[in-house]
Amino acid sequence: MQLQGKTVWVTGGRSGIGKAIASTFVREGARVFVSARASDELTAAAADLGPEVTPLPCDVTDRQEVQEAARAISRAAGPVDVLVNNAGASVFKSFVDSTPEEFDQLMATNLRGPFLCTQAVLPGMLERESGIVVMINSMAARQVFPDSSVYAATKGGLKMMTDCLRSEVRRSGVRIVSVYPGATRTEIWPERVLEKHGHKMMGPEDVAQAVVNACTAPPHVMIEDIVMQPIGGGI
């Protein structure tokens, strides 16, 4: 897919990997909409990214807000050509210390959110026989990390939901891409970890470039899984 003039929706786009993805799509000529719940920070992020980026406040866990956001994009720029499900939440605690409220929060953001956003745009993609859905997952879906049982459960669920969705639509012309970034310099990490290991981590822009590369692959090619690690391995 050539991205010039295409409509791209990036959730969780106010900072980190989401903001870097939005910036990279803009450089490729796309019209980009970025979503997040923090509307003031979202507006500032969109202003940093330039006039081709539109802030679109949206709680991805709320079905009505998601549907309204999809309709707003369609009215402003046409149907979504590329959806990047990047919004996510994290709580790193032992299993016994994790609360039901934290479990519900992570499930809502990390699994329900991508489900709702994808459902909002997928029917149009299937009708047009064209479109890309990108799921920003985590290495926690592929390997065990300490104090990550609830977070990993949401990411493992996202992996299987994405794999099954890809199987359902793969003959339709719609492409489904999973991205599994290893250690990346974002605000998800405590400051002490960034101070100690940040120089070894990937940058958000590295993940962003991999996403755009997958989206610009020849139309007869579906890049299914992108597994990324710092060159020296995990931290």
Secondary structure, 3 states (H helix, E strand, C coil): CCCCCCEEEEECCCCHHHHHHHHHHHHCCCEEEEECCCHHHHHHHHHHHCCCEEECCCCCCCHHHHHHHHHHHHHHHCCCCEEEECCCCCCCCCCCCCCHHHHHHHHHHHHHHHHHHHHHHHHHHHHHCCEEEEEECCHHHCCCCCCCHHHHHHHHHHHHHHHHHHHHHCCCCEEEEEEEECCECCCCCCHHHHHHHHHHCECHHHHHHHHHHHHCCCCCCCCCEEEECCCCCCC
